[in-house]
Amino acid sequence: MANVTESNALDDKWNNVLKRWLLFSFWIMVSSLLFAKPLIALVRLSLTNENASHLILIPFLTAGLLFIERRTVFNNLSFKAGGAIFLSLSVIIAISVRLAGDIMTPDLRLTGNVLAVILLWIAGFAFCFGMAAVKSAYFSFLFLFLTVPVPNFLLERIISLLQTGSAEITEVLFNLTGVPVLREGLVFRLARVNIEVARECSGIRSTIALFILALPAAHYGLRSLWKKLFFLTCACFMMILKNGVRIVTLTLLAMYVDPSFLFGTLHRDGGIFFFLLGLLLLLPVFLLLQRGESPALAGKKELAASSEPRS
C-alpha cells in the first residue's frame, strides 16, 4: 500500500513538472512571436558578424546549464507571482525602446529589445516554477544575458582597449627578445617589416570565447567571489598576453624565416593554436585557486543532493 502511495505521489510530481514545462514553453513561444523581428535580427547579426557569432549559442548553453543544475533548481516549485518584477522591467524597456526608437541607433534598439525579451523569458520561468527556482538558477540566467548584443559604441571601446593592451604586451616581448623596434602608437617599425596592431588583431573573438568558457569554470570550480573575479580577470589578461605572443611570433618568423608568415595560413587560421595556448597558461591559475575548495564543493553537492525529495 505504501509503494502504491509513493508511486502515485511520484506520478503527481512528474505531471506537475510536465504541466509547468508546457506552460513555460507556451510562454516562450508567445513572447518570441511578440519579439519576432528583434530575434530574427539577432540571428542575422550572429550569422553575419564574426564578433557576435556566439549570440545564438548562448540560449542553448543556458539550457544545458539548467539541465546540469536541475536537481537544485527544480527541487522546490511554486506558482508564486515572483516574476512580476522581471515582467515590469521587460515592459518598461520595451516601451522605452519603442518611444525612443527614432533617436536610437539600430544596434542600440536591438540591444534593448533583446534585453526585454530575456527579462520576459525569466519572468515566465518565475511564474511557472517559482522564485525559489529562479534564485537557484541565478547563474544560468546571468549567463543568458550574454545573448544581449553589445552596442557598437561600447564594442569599439572594448576592441580599442584590447588593441592597446596587445600593443603593450608586444612591446614588452620585443624588448625581452632583444629585437630593435621603434613603436609609434599601435605601429611597430622593425628592420625588415612594419606591423600594426589593427582592429582585426585585437583578439576580440578569442577573448569573448575564453570569457564564455571561464564563467562556468569559475562558477562551478571556485567558491569565493574574489577568486572568481580574479580568475575572470586573469582570463582576460591571458587573452591579451596570448595576442601579444601571436604578434611577436609571426613578426619574428616573417623577419628571419619567410615574410609570407604575416599573410599565410598561420596568420589567417592559427588563432585556435594561440587560443589553446591561452587556455594552457590559464590552467595553472585555475588549479592554484581551486586548492582547498574541492572538498567543500563536494560537501555542498552532497548537501544539495540530500535535500532532494526522495521517492
C-alpha positions as CSV (number, residue, x, y, z in Angstrom):
1,M,0.0,0.0,0.0
2,A,2.9,2.3,0.8
3,N,4.5,1.6,-2.5
4,V,1.3,2.5,-4.3
5,T,1.0,5.7,-2.4
6,E,4.7,6.6,-3.2
7,S,4.1,5.7,-6.9
8,N,1.1,7.9,-7.1
9,A,2.9,10.8,-5.4
10,L,5.8,10.4,-7.9
11,D,3.3,10.4,-10.8
12,D,1.7,13.5,-9.5
13,K,5.0,15.2,-9.1
14,W,6.1,14.5,-12.7
15,N,2.7,15.5,-14.0
16,N,3.0,18.8,-12.1
17,V,6.5,19.4,-13.6
18,L,5.3,18.5,-17.1
19,K,2.4,21.0,-16.8
20,R,4.8,23.7,-15.8
21,W,7.2,23.0,-18.7
22,L,4.3,23.0,-21.1
23,L,3.1,26.3,-19.7
24,F,6.7,27.7,-19.8
25,S,7.1,26.5,-23.4
26,F,3.9,28.3,-24.4
27,W,5.2,31.5,-22.7
28,I,8.5,31.2,-24.6
29,M,6.6,30.7,-27.9
30,V,4.2,33.7,-27.4
31,S,7.0,36.0,-26.2
32,S,9.2,35.0,-29.1
33,L,6.4,35.9,-31.5
34,L,5.9,39.2,-29.8
35,F,9.6,40.0,-30.4
36,A,9.9,38.1,-33.7
37,K,11.6,41.0,-35.6
38,P,14.3,41.7,-33.0
39,L,15.0,37.9,-32.6
40,I,15.3,37.5,-36.4
41,A,17.7,40.5,-36.4
42,L,19.7,38.9,-33.6
43,V,20.1,35.6,-35.6
44,R,21.0,37.6,-38.7
45,L,23.6,39.5,-36.7
46,S,25.1,36.4,-35.2
47,L,25.4,34.7,-38.6
48,T,26.9,37.7,-40.4
49,N,29.1,39.4,-37.7
50,E,32.1,37.4,-36.5
51,N,32.2,39.4,-33.3
52,A,28.6,38.3,-32.5
53,S,28.7,34.7,-33.7
54,H,28.3,33.4,-30.1
55,L,24.9,35.1,-29.5
56,I,22.7,32.4,-30.9
57,L,24.6,29.7,-28.9
58,I,24.0,31.3,-25.5
59,P,20.3,30.3,-25.0
60,F,21.3,26.6,-25.8
61,L,24.2,26.7,-23.5
62,T,21.9,28.2,-20.8
63,A,19.5,25.3,-21.3
64,G,22.5,23.0,-20.8
65,L,23.4,24.8,-17.5
66,L,19.8,24.4,-16.3
67,F,20.0,20.7,-17.1
68,I,23.2,20.4,-15.1
69,E,21.6,22.2,-12.1
70,R,18.2,20.6,-12.5
71,R,18.3,18.8,-9.1
72,T,18.6,22.0,-7.2
73,V,16.7,24.3,-9.5
74,F,13.5,22.2,-9.6
75,N,13.7,21.0,-6.1
76,N,11.2,23.5,-4.6
77,L,8.5,24.5,-7.1
78,S,5.7,27.0,-6.6
79,F,3.3,29.3,-8.5
80,K,4.0,32.4,-6.5
81,A,3.9,35.6,-8.6
82,G,7.6,36.3,-8.2
83,G,8.1,37.1,-11.8
84,A,6.3,40.5,-11.6
85,I,9.5,42.5,-11.2
86,F,11.0,40.8,-14.3
87,L,7.8,41.4,-16.3
88,S,7.7,45.0,-15.2
89,L,11.3,45.6,-16.3
90,S,10.7,43.9,-19.6
91,V,7.7,46.1,-20.3
92,I,9.5,49.3,-19.3
93,I,12.4,48.5,-21.5
94,A,10.3,47.5,-24.5
95,I,8.1,50.7,-24.2
96,S,11.2,52.9,-23.8
97,V,12.8,51.4,-26.9
98,R,9.6,52.0,-28.9
99,L,9.2,55.6,-27.7
100,A,12.8,56.5,-28.2
101,G,13.3,54.4,-31.4
102,D,13.7,57.4,-33.7
103,I,16.7,58.8,-31.7
104,M,18.3,55.4,-31.1
105,T,20.7,53.7,-33.4
106,P,19.6,50.3,-34.8
107,D,22.2,48.4,-32.8
108,L,21.0,50.1,-29.6
109,R,17.4,49.3,-30.4
110,L,18.3,45.7,-30.9
111,T,20.2,45.6,-27.6
112,G,17.1,47.0,-25.8
113,N,14.7,44.6,-27.4
114,V,16.8,41.5,-26.8
115,L,17.2,42.6,-23.1
116,A,13.4,43.0,-22.9
117,V,12.7,39.5,-24.3
118,I,15.2,37.9,-22.0
119,L,13.7,39.5,-19.0
120,L,10.3,38.3,-20.3
121,W,11.6,34.7,-20.5
122,I,12.9,34.9,-16.9
123,A,9.5,36.3,-15.8
124,G,7.8,33.3,-17.4
125,F,10.2,31.0,-15.7
126,A,9.5,32.6,-12.3
127,F,5.7,32.4,-12.9
128,C,5.8,28.8,-13.9
129,F,8.4,27.4,-11.5
130,G,8.6,30.0,-8.7
131,M,11.2,32.4,-7.4
132,A,13.0,29.7,-5.5
133,A,13.8,28.1,-8.8
134,V,14.9,31.4,-10.2
135,K,17.2,32.0,-7.3
136,S,18.7,28.5,-7.6
137,A,19.3,29.1,-11.3
138,Y,20.7,32.6,-10.9
139,F,24.0,31.8,-12.7
140,S,22.2,30.3,-15.7
141,F,20.1,33.4,-16.1
142,L,23.0,35.7,-15.6
143,F,24.8,33.7,-18.3
144,L,21.7,34.1,-20.5
145,F,22.3,37.9,-20.6
146,L,25.3,37.2,-22.8
147,T,22.7,36.9,-25.6
148,V,22.3,40.7,-25.4
149,P,24.4,42.2,-28.2
150,V,26.9,44.8,-27.0
151,P,26.2,48.2,-28.6
152,N,28.6,49.3,-31.3
153,F,30.0,52.2,-29.3
154,L,30.8,50.0,-26.3
155,L,32.2,47.2,-28.5
156,E,34.5,49.6,-30.3
157,R,35.8,50.8,-26.9
158,I,36.5,47.2,-25.8
159,I,38.3,46.5,-29.1
160,S,40.4,49.7,-28.6
161,L,41.4,48.6,-25.1
162,L,42.3,45.1,-26.4
163,Q,44.4,46.7,-29.2
164,T,46.2,48.9,-26.7
165,G,46.8,46.0,-24.3
166,S,48.1,43.8,-27.1
167,A,50.5,46.6,-28.2
168,E,51.8,47.0,-24.6
169,I,52.5,43.2,-24.3
170,T,54.0,43.2,-27.8
171,E,56.4,45.9,-26.9
172,V,57.5,44.1,-23.7
173,L,58.0,40.9,-25.6
174,F,60.1,42.6,-28.3
175,N,62.2,44.1,-25.6
176,L,62.7,40.7,-23.9
177,T,63.8,39.2,-27.2
178,G,66.3,42.0,-27.8
179,V,64.8,42.8,-31.2
180,P,65.4,46.5,-32.1
181,V,62.0,48.1,-32.6
182,L,60.5,51.6,-32.8
183,R,56.9,52.0,-31.6
184,E,54.6,54.7,-32.8
185,G,51.3,54.1,-31.1
186,L,49.9,50.9,-32.5
187,V,52.6,50.6,-35.2
188,F,55.9,48.8,-34.7
189,R,58.8,49.5,-37.0
190,L,61.4,46.8,-37.3
191,A,64.5,46.5,-39.5
192,R,62.7,44.5,-42.2
193,V,59.0,44.9,-41.6
194,N,56.5,47.3,-40.1
195,I,53.4,45.9,-38.3
196,E,50.3,47.5,-36.9
197,V,48.1,46.1,-34.1
198,A,45.0,46.6,-36.2
199,R,41.4,46.2,-35.2
200,E,41.4,42.6,-36.6
201,C,44.4,41.9,-34.3
202,S,42.6,42.9,-31.1
203,G,41.7,39.3,-30.3
204,I,38.1,40.2,-29.5
205,R,36.7,36.9,-30.7
206,S,39.1,34.7,-28.7
207,T,38.5,37.0,-25.7
208,I,34.8,36.5,-25.9
209,A,35.2,32.7,-26.4
210,L,37.5,32.4,-23.4
211,F,35.3,34.6,-21.2
212,I,32.3,32.3,-22.0
213,L,34.4,29.3,-21.1
214,A,35.8,30.9,-17.9
215,L,32.4,31.9,-16.5
216,P,31.1,28.3,-15.9
217,A,34.6,27.2,-14.8
218,A,34.7,30.0,-12.1
219,H,31.1,29.3,-11.0
220,Y,31.4,25.5,-10.6
221,G,35.1,25.3,-9.7
222,L,35.5,28.2,-7.3
223,R,33.5,29.3,-4.2
224,S,34.7,32.7,-3.0
225,L,33.7,35.7,-5.0
226,W,37.2,37.3,-5.0
227,K,38.6,34.1,-6.5
228,K,36.0,34.1,-9.3
229,L,36.6,37.7,-10.1
230,F,40.4,37.2,-10.0
231,F,40.1,34.2,-12.3
232,L,38.0,36.1,-14.8
233,T,40.5,39.0,-14.7
234,C,43.3,36.5,-15.4
235,A,41.3,35.0,-18.3
236,C,41.1,38.4,-20.0
237,F,44.8,39.1,-19.3
238,M,45.8,35.7,-20.7
239,M,44.0,36.5,-24.0
240,I,45.9,39.8,-24.3
241,L,49.1,38.0,-23.4
242,K,48.3,35.3,-26.0
243,N,47.6,38.0,-28.6
244,G,51.0,39.7,-27.9
245,V,52.8,36.3,-28.2
246,R,51.0,35.7,-31.5
247,I,52.0,39.1,-33.0
248,V,55.7,38.7,-31.9
249,T,55.9,35.1,-33.1
250,L,54.5,35.9,-36.6
251,T,56.7,39.0,-36.9
252,L,59.9,37.1,-35.9
253,L,59.0,34.3,-38.3
254,A,58.5,36.9,-41.1
255,M,61.8,38.6,-40.4
256,Y,64.0,35.5,-40.0
257,V,62.2,32.7,-41.9
258,D,59.7,33.9,-44.6
259,P,57.8,37.2,-45.0
260,S,54.7,35.2,-46.0
261,F,54.1,34.3,-42.3
262,L,52.5,37.7,-42.0
263,F,49.9,36.8,-44.5
264,G,49.9,33.0,-44.6
265,T,47.9,30.1,-43.0
266,L,49.4,30.6,-39.5
267,H,48.3,34.3,-39.5
268,R,44.9,33.5,-41.0
269,D,44.0,30.3,-39.3
270,G,46.4,29.9,-36.5
271,G,44.1,31.6,-33.9
272,I,43.0,28.3,-32.5
273,F,46.6,27.3,-31.7
274,F,47.2,30.5,-29.8
275,F,43.8,30.3,-28.1
276,L,44.7,26.9,-26.8
277,L,48.0,28.4,-25.6
278,G,46.0,30.9,-23.6
279,L,44.0,28.1,-22.1
280,L,47.1,26.3,-21.1
281,L,48.5,29.4,-19.5
282,L,45.2,29.9,-17.6
283,L,45.0,26.3,-16.3
284,P,47.7,26.6,-13.6
285,V,45.9,29.7,-12.3
286,F,42.6,27.8,-12.0
287,L,44.2,24.9,-10.3
288,L,46.0,27.1,-7.8
289,L,42.8,29.0,-6.9
290,Q,40.9,25.7,-6.6
291,R,43.2,24.4,-3.9
292,G,41.3,23.5,-0.8
293,E,38.0,24.1,-2.4
294,S,37.2,20.7,-3.9
295,P,36.2,19.1,-0.6
296,A,33.9,22.0,0.2
297,L,32.3,21.9,-3.2
298,A,31.8,18.1,-2.8
299,G,30.1,18.7,0.5
300,K,27.9,21.3,-1.0
301,K,26.8,19.0,-3.7
302,E,26.1,16.2,-1.2
303,L,24.0,18.7,0.9
304,A,22.1,19.7,-2.2
305,A,21.5,16.0,-3.1
306,S,20.4,15.2,0.4
307,S,17.8,18.0,0.3
308,E,16.0,16.5,-2.7
309,P,12.7,14.8,-2.1
310,R,13.0,11.1,-2.2
311,S,10.6,8.8,-3.8
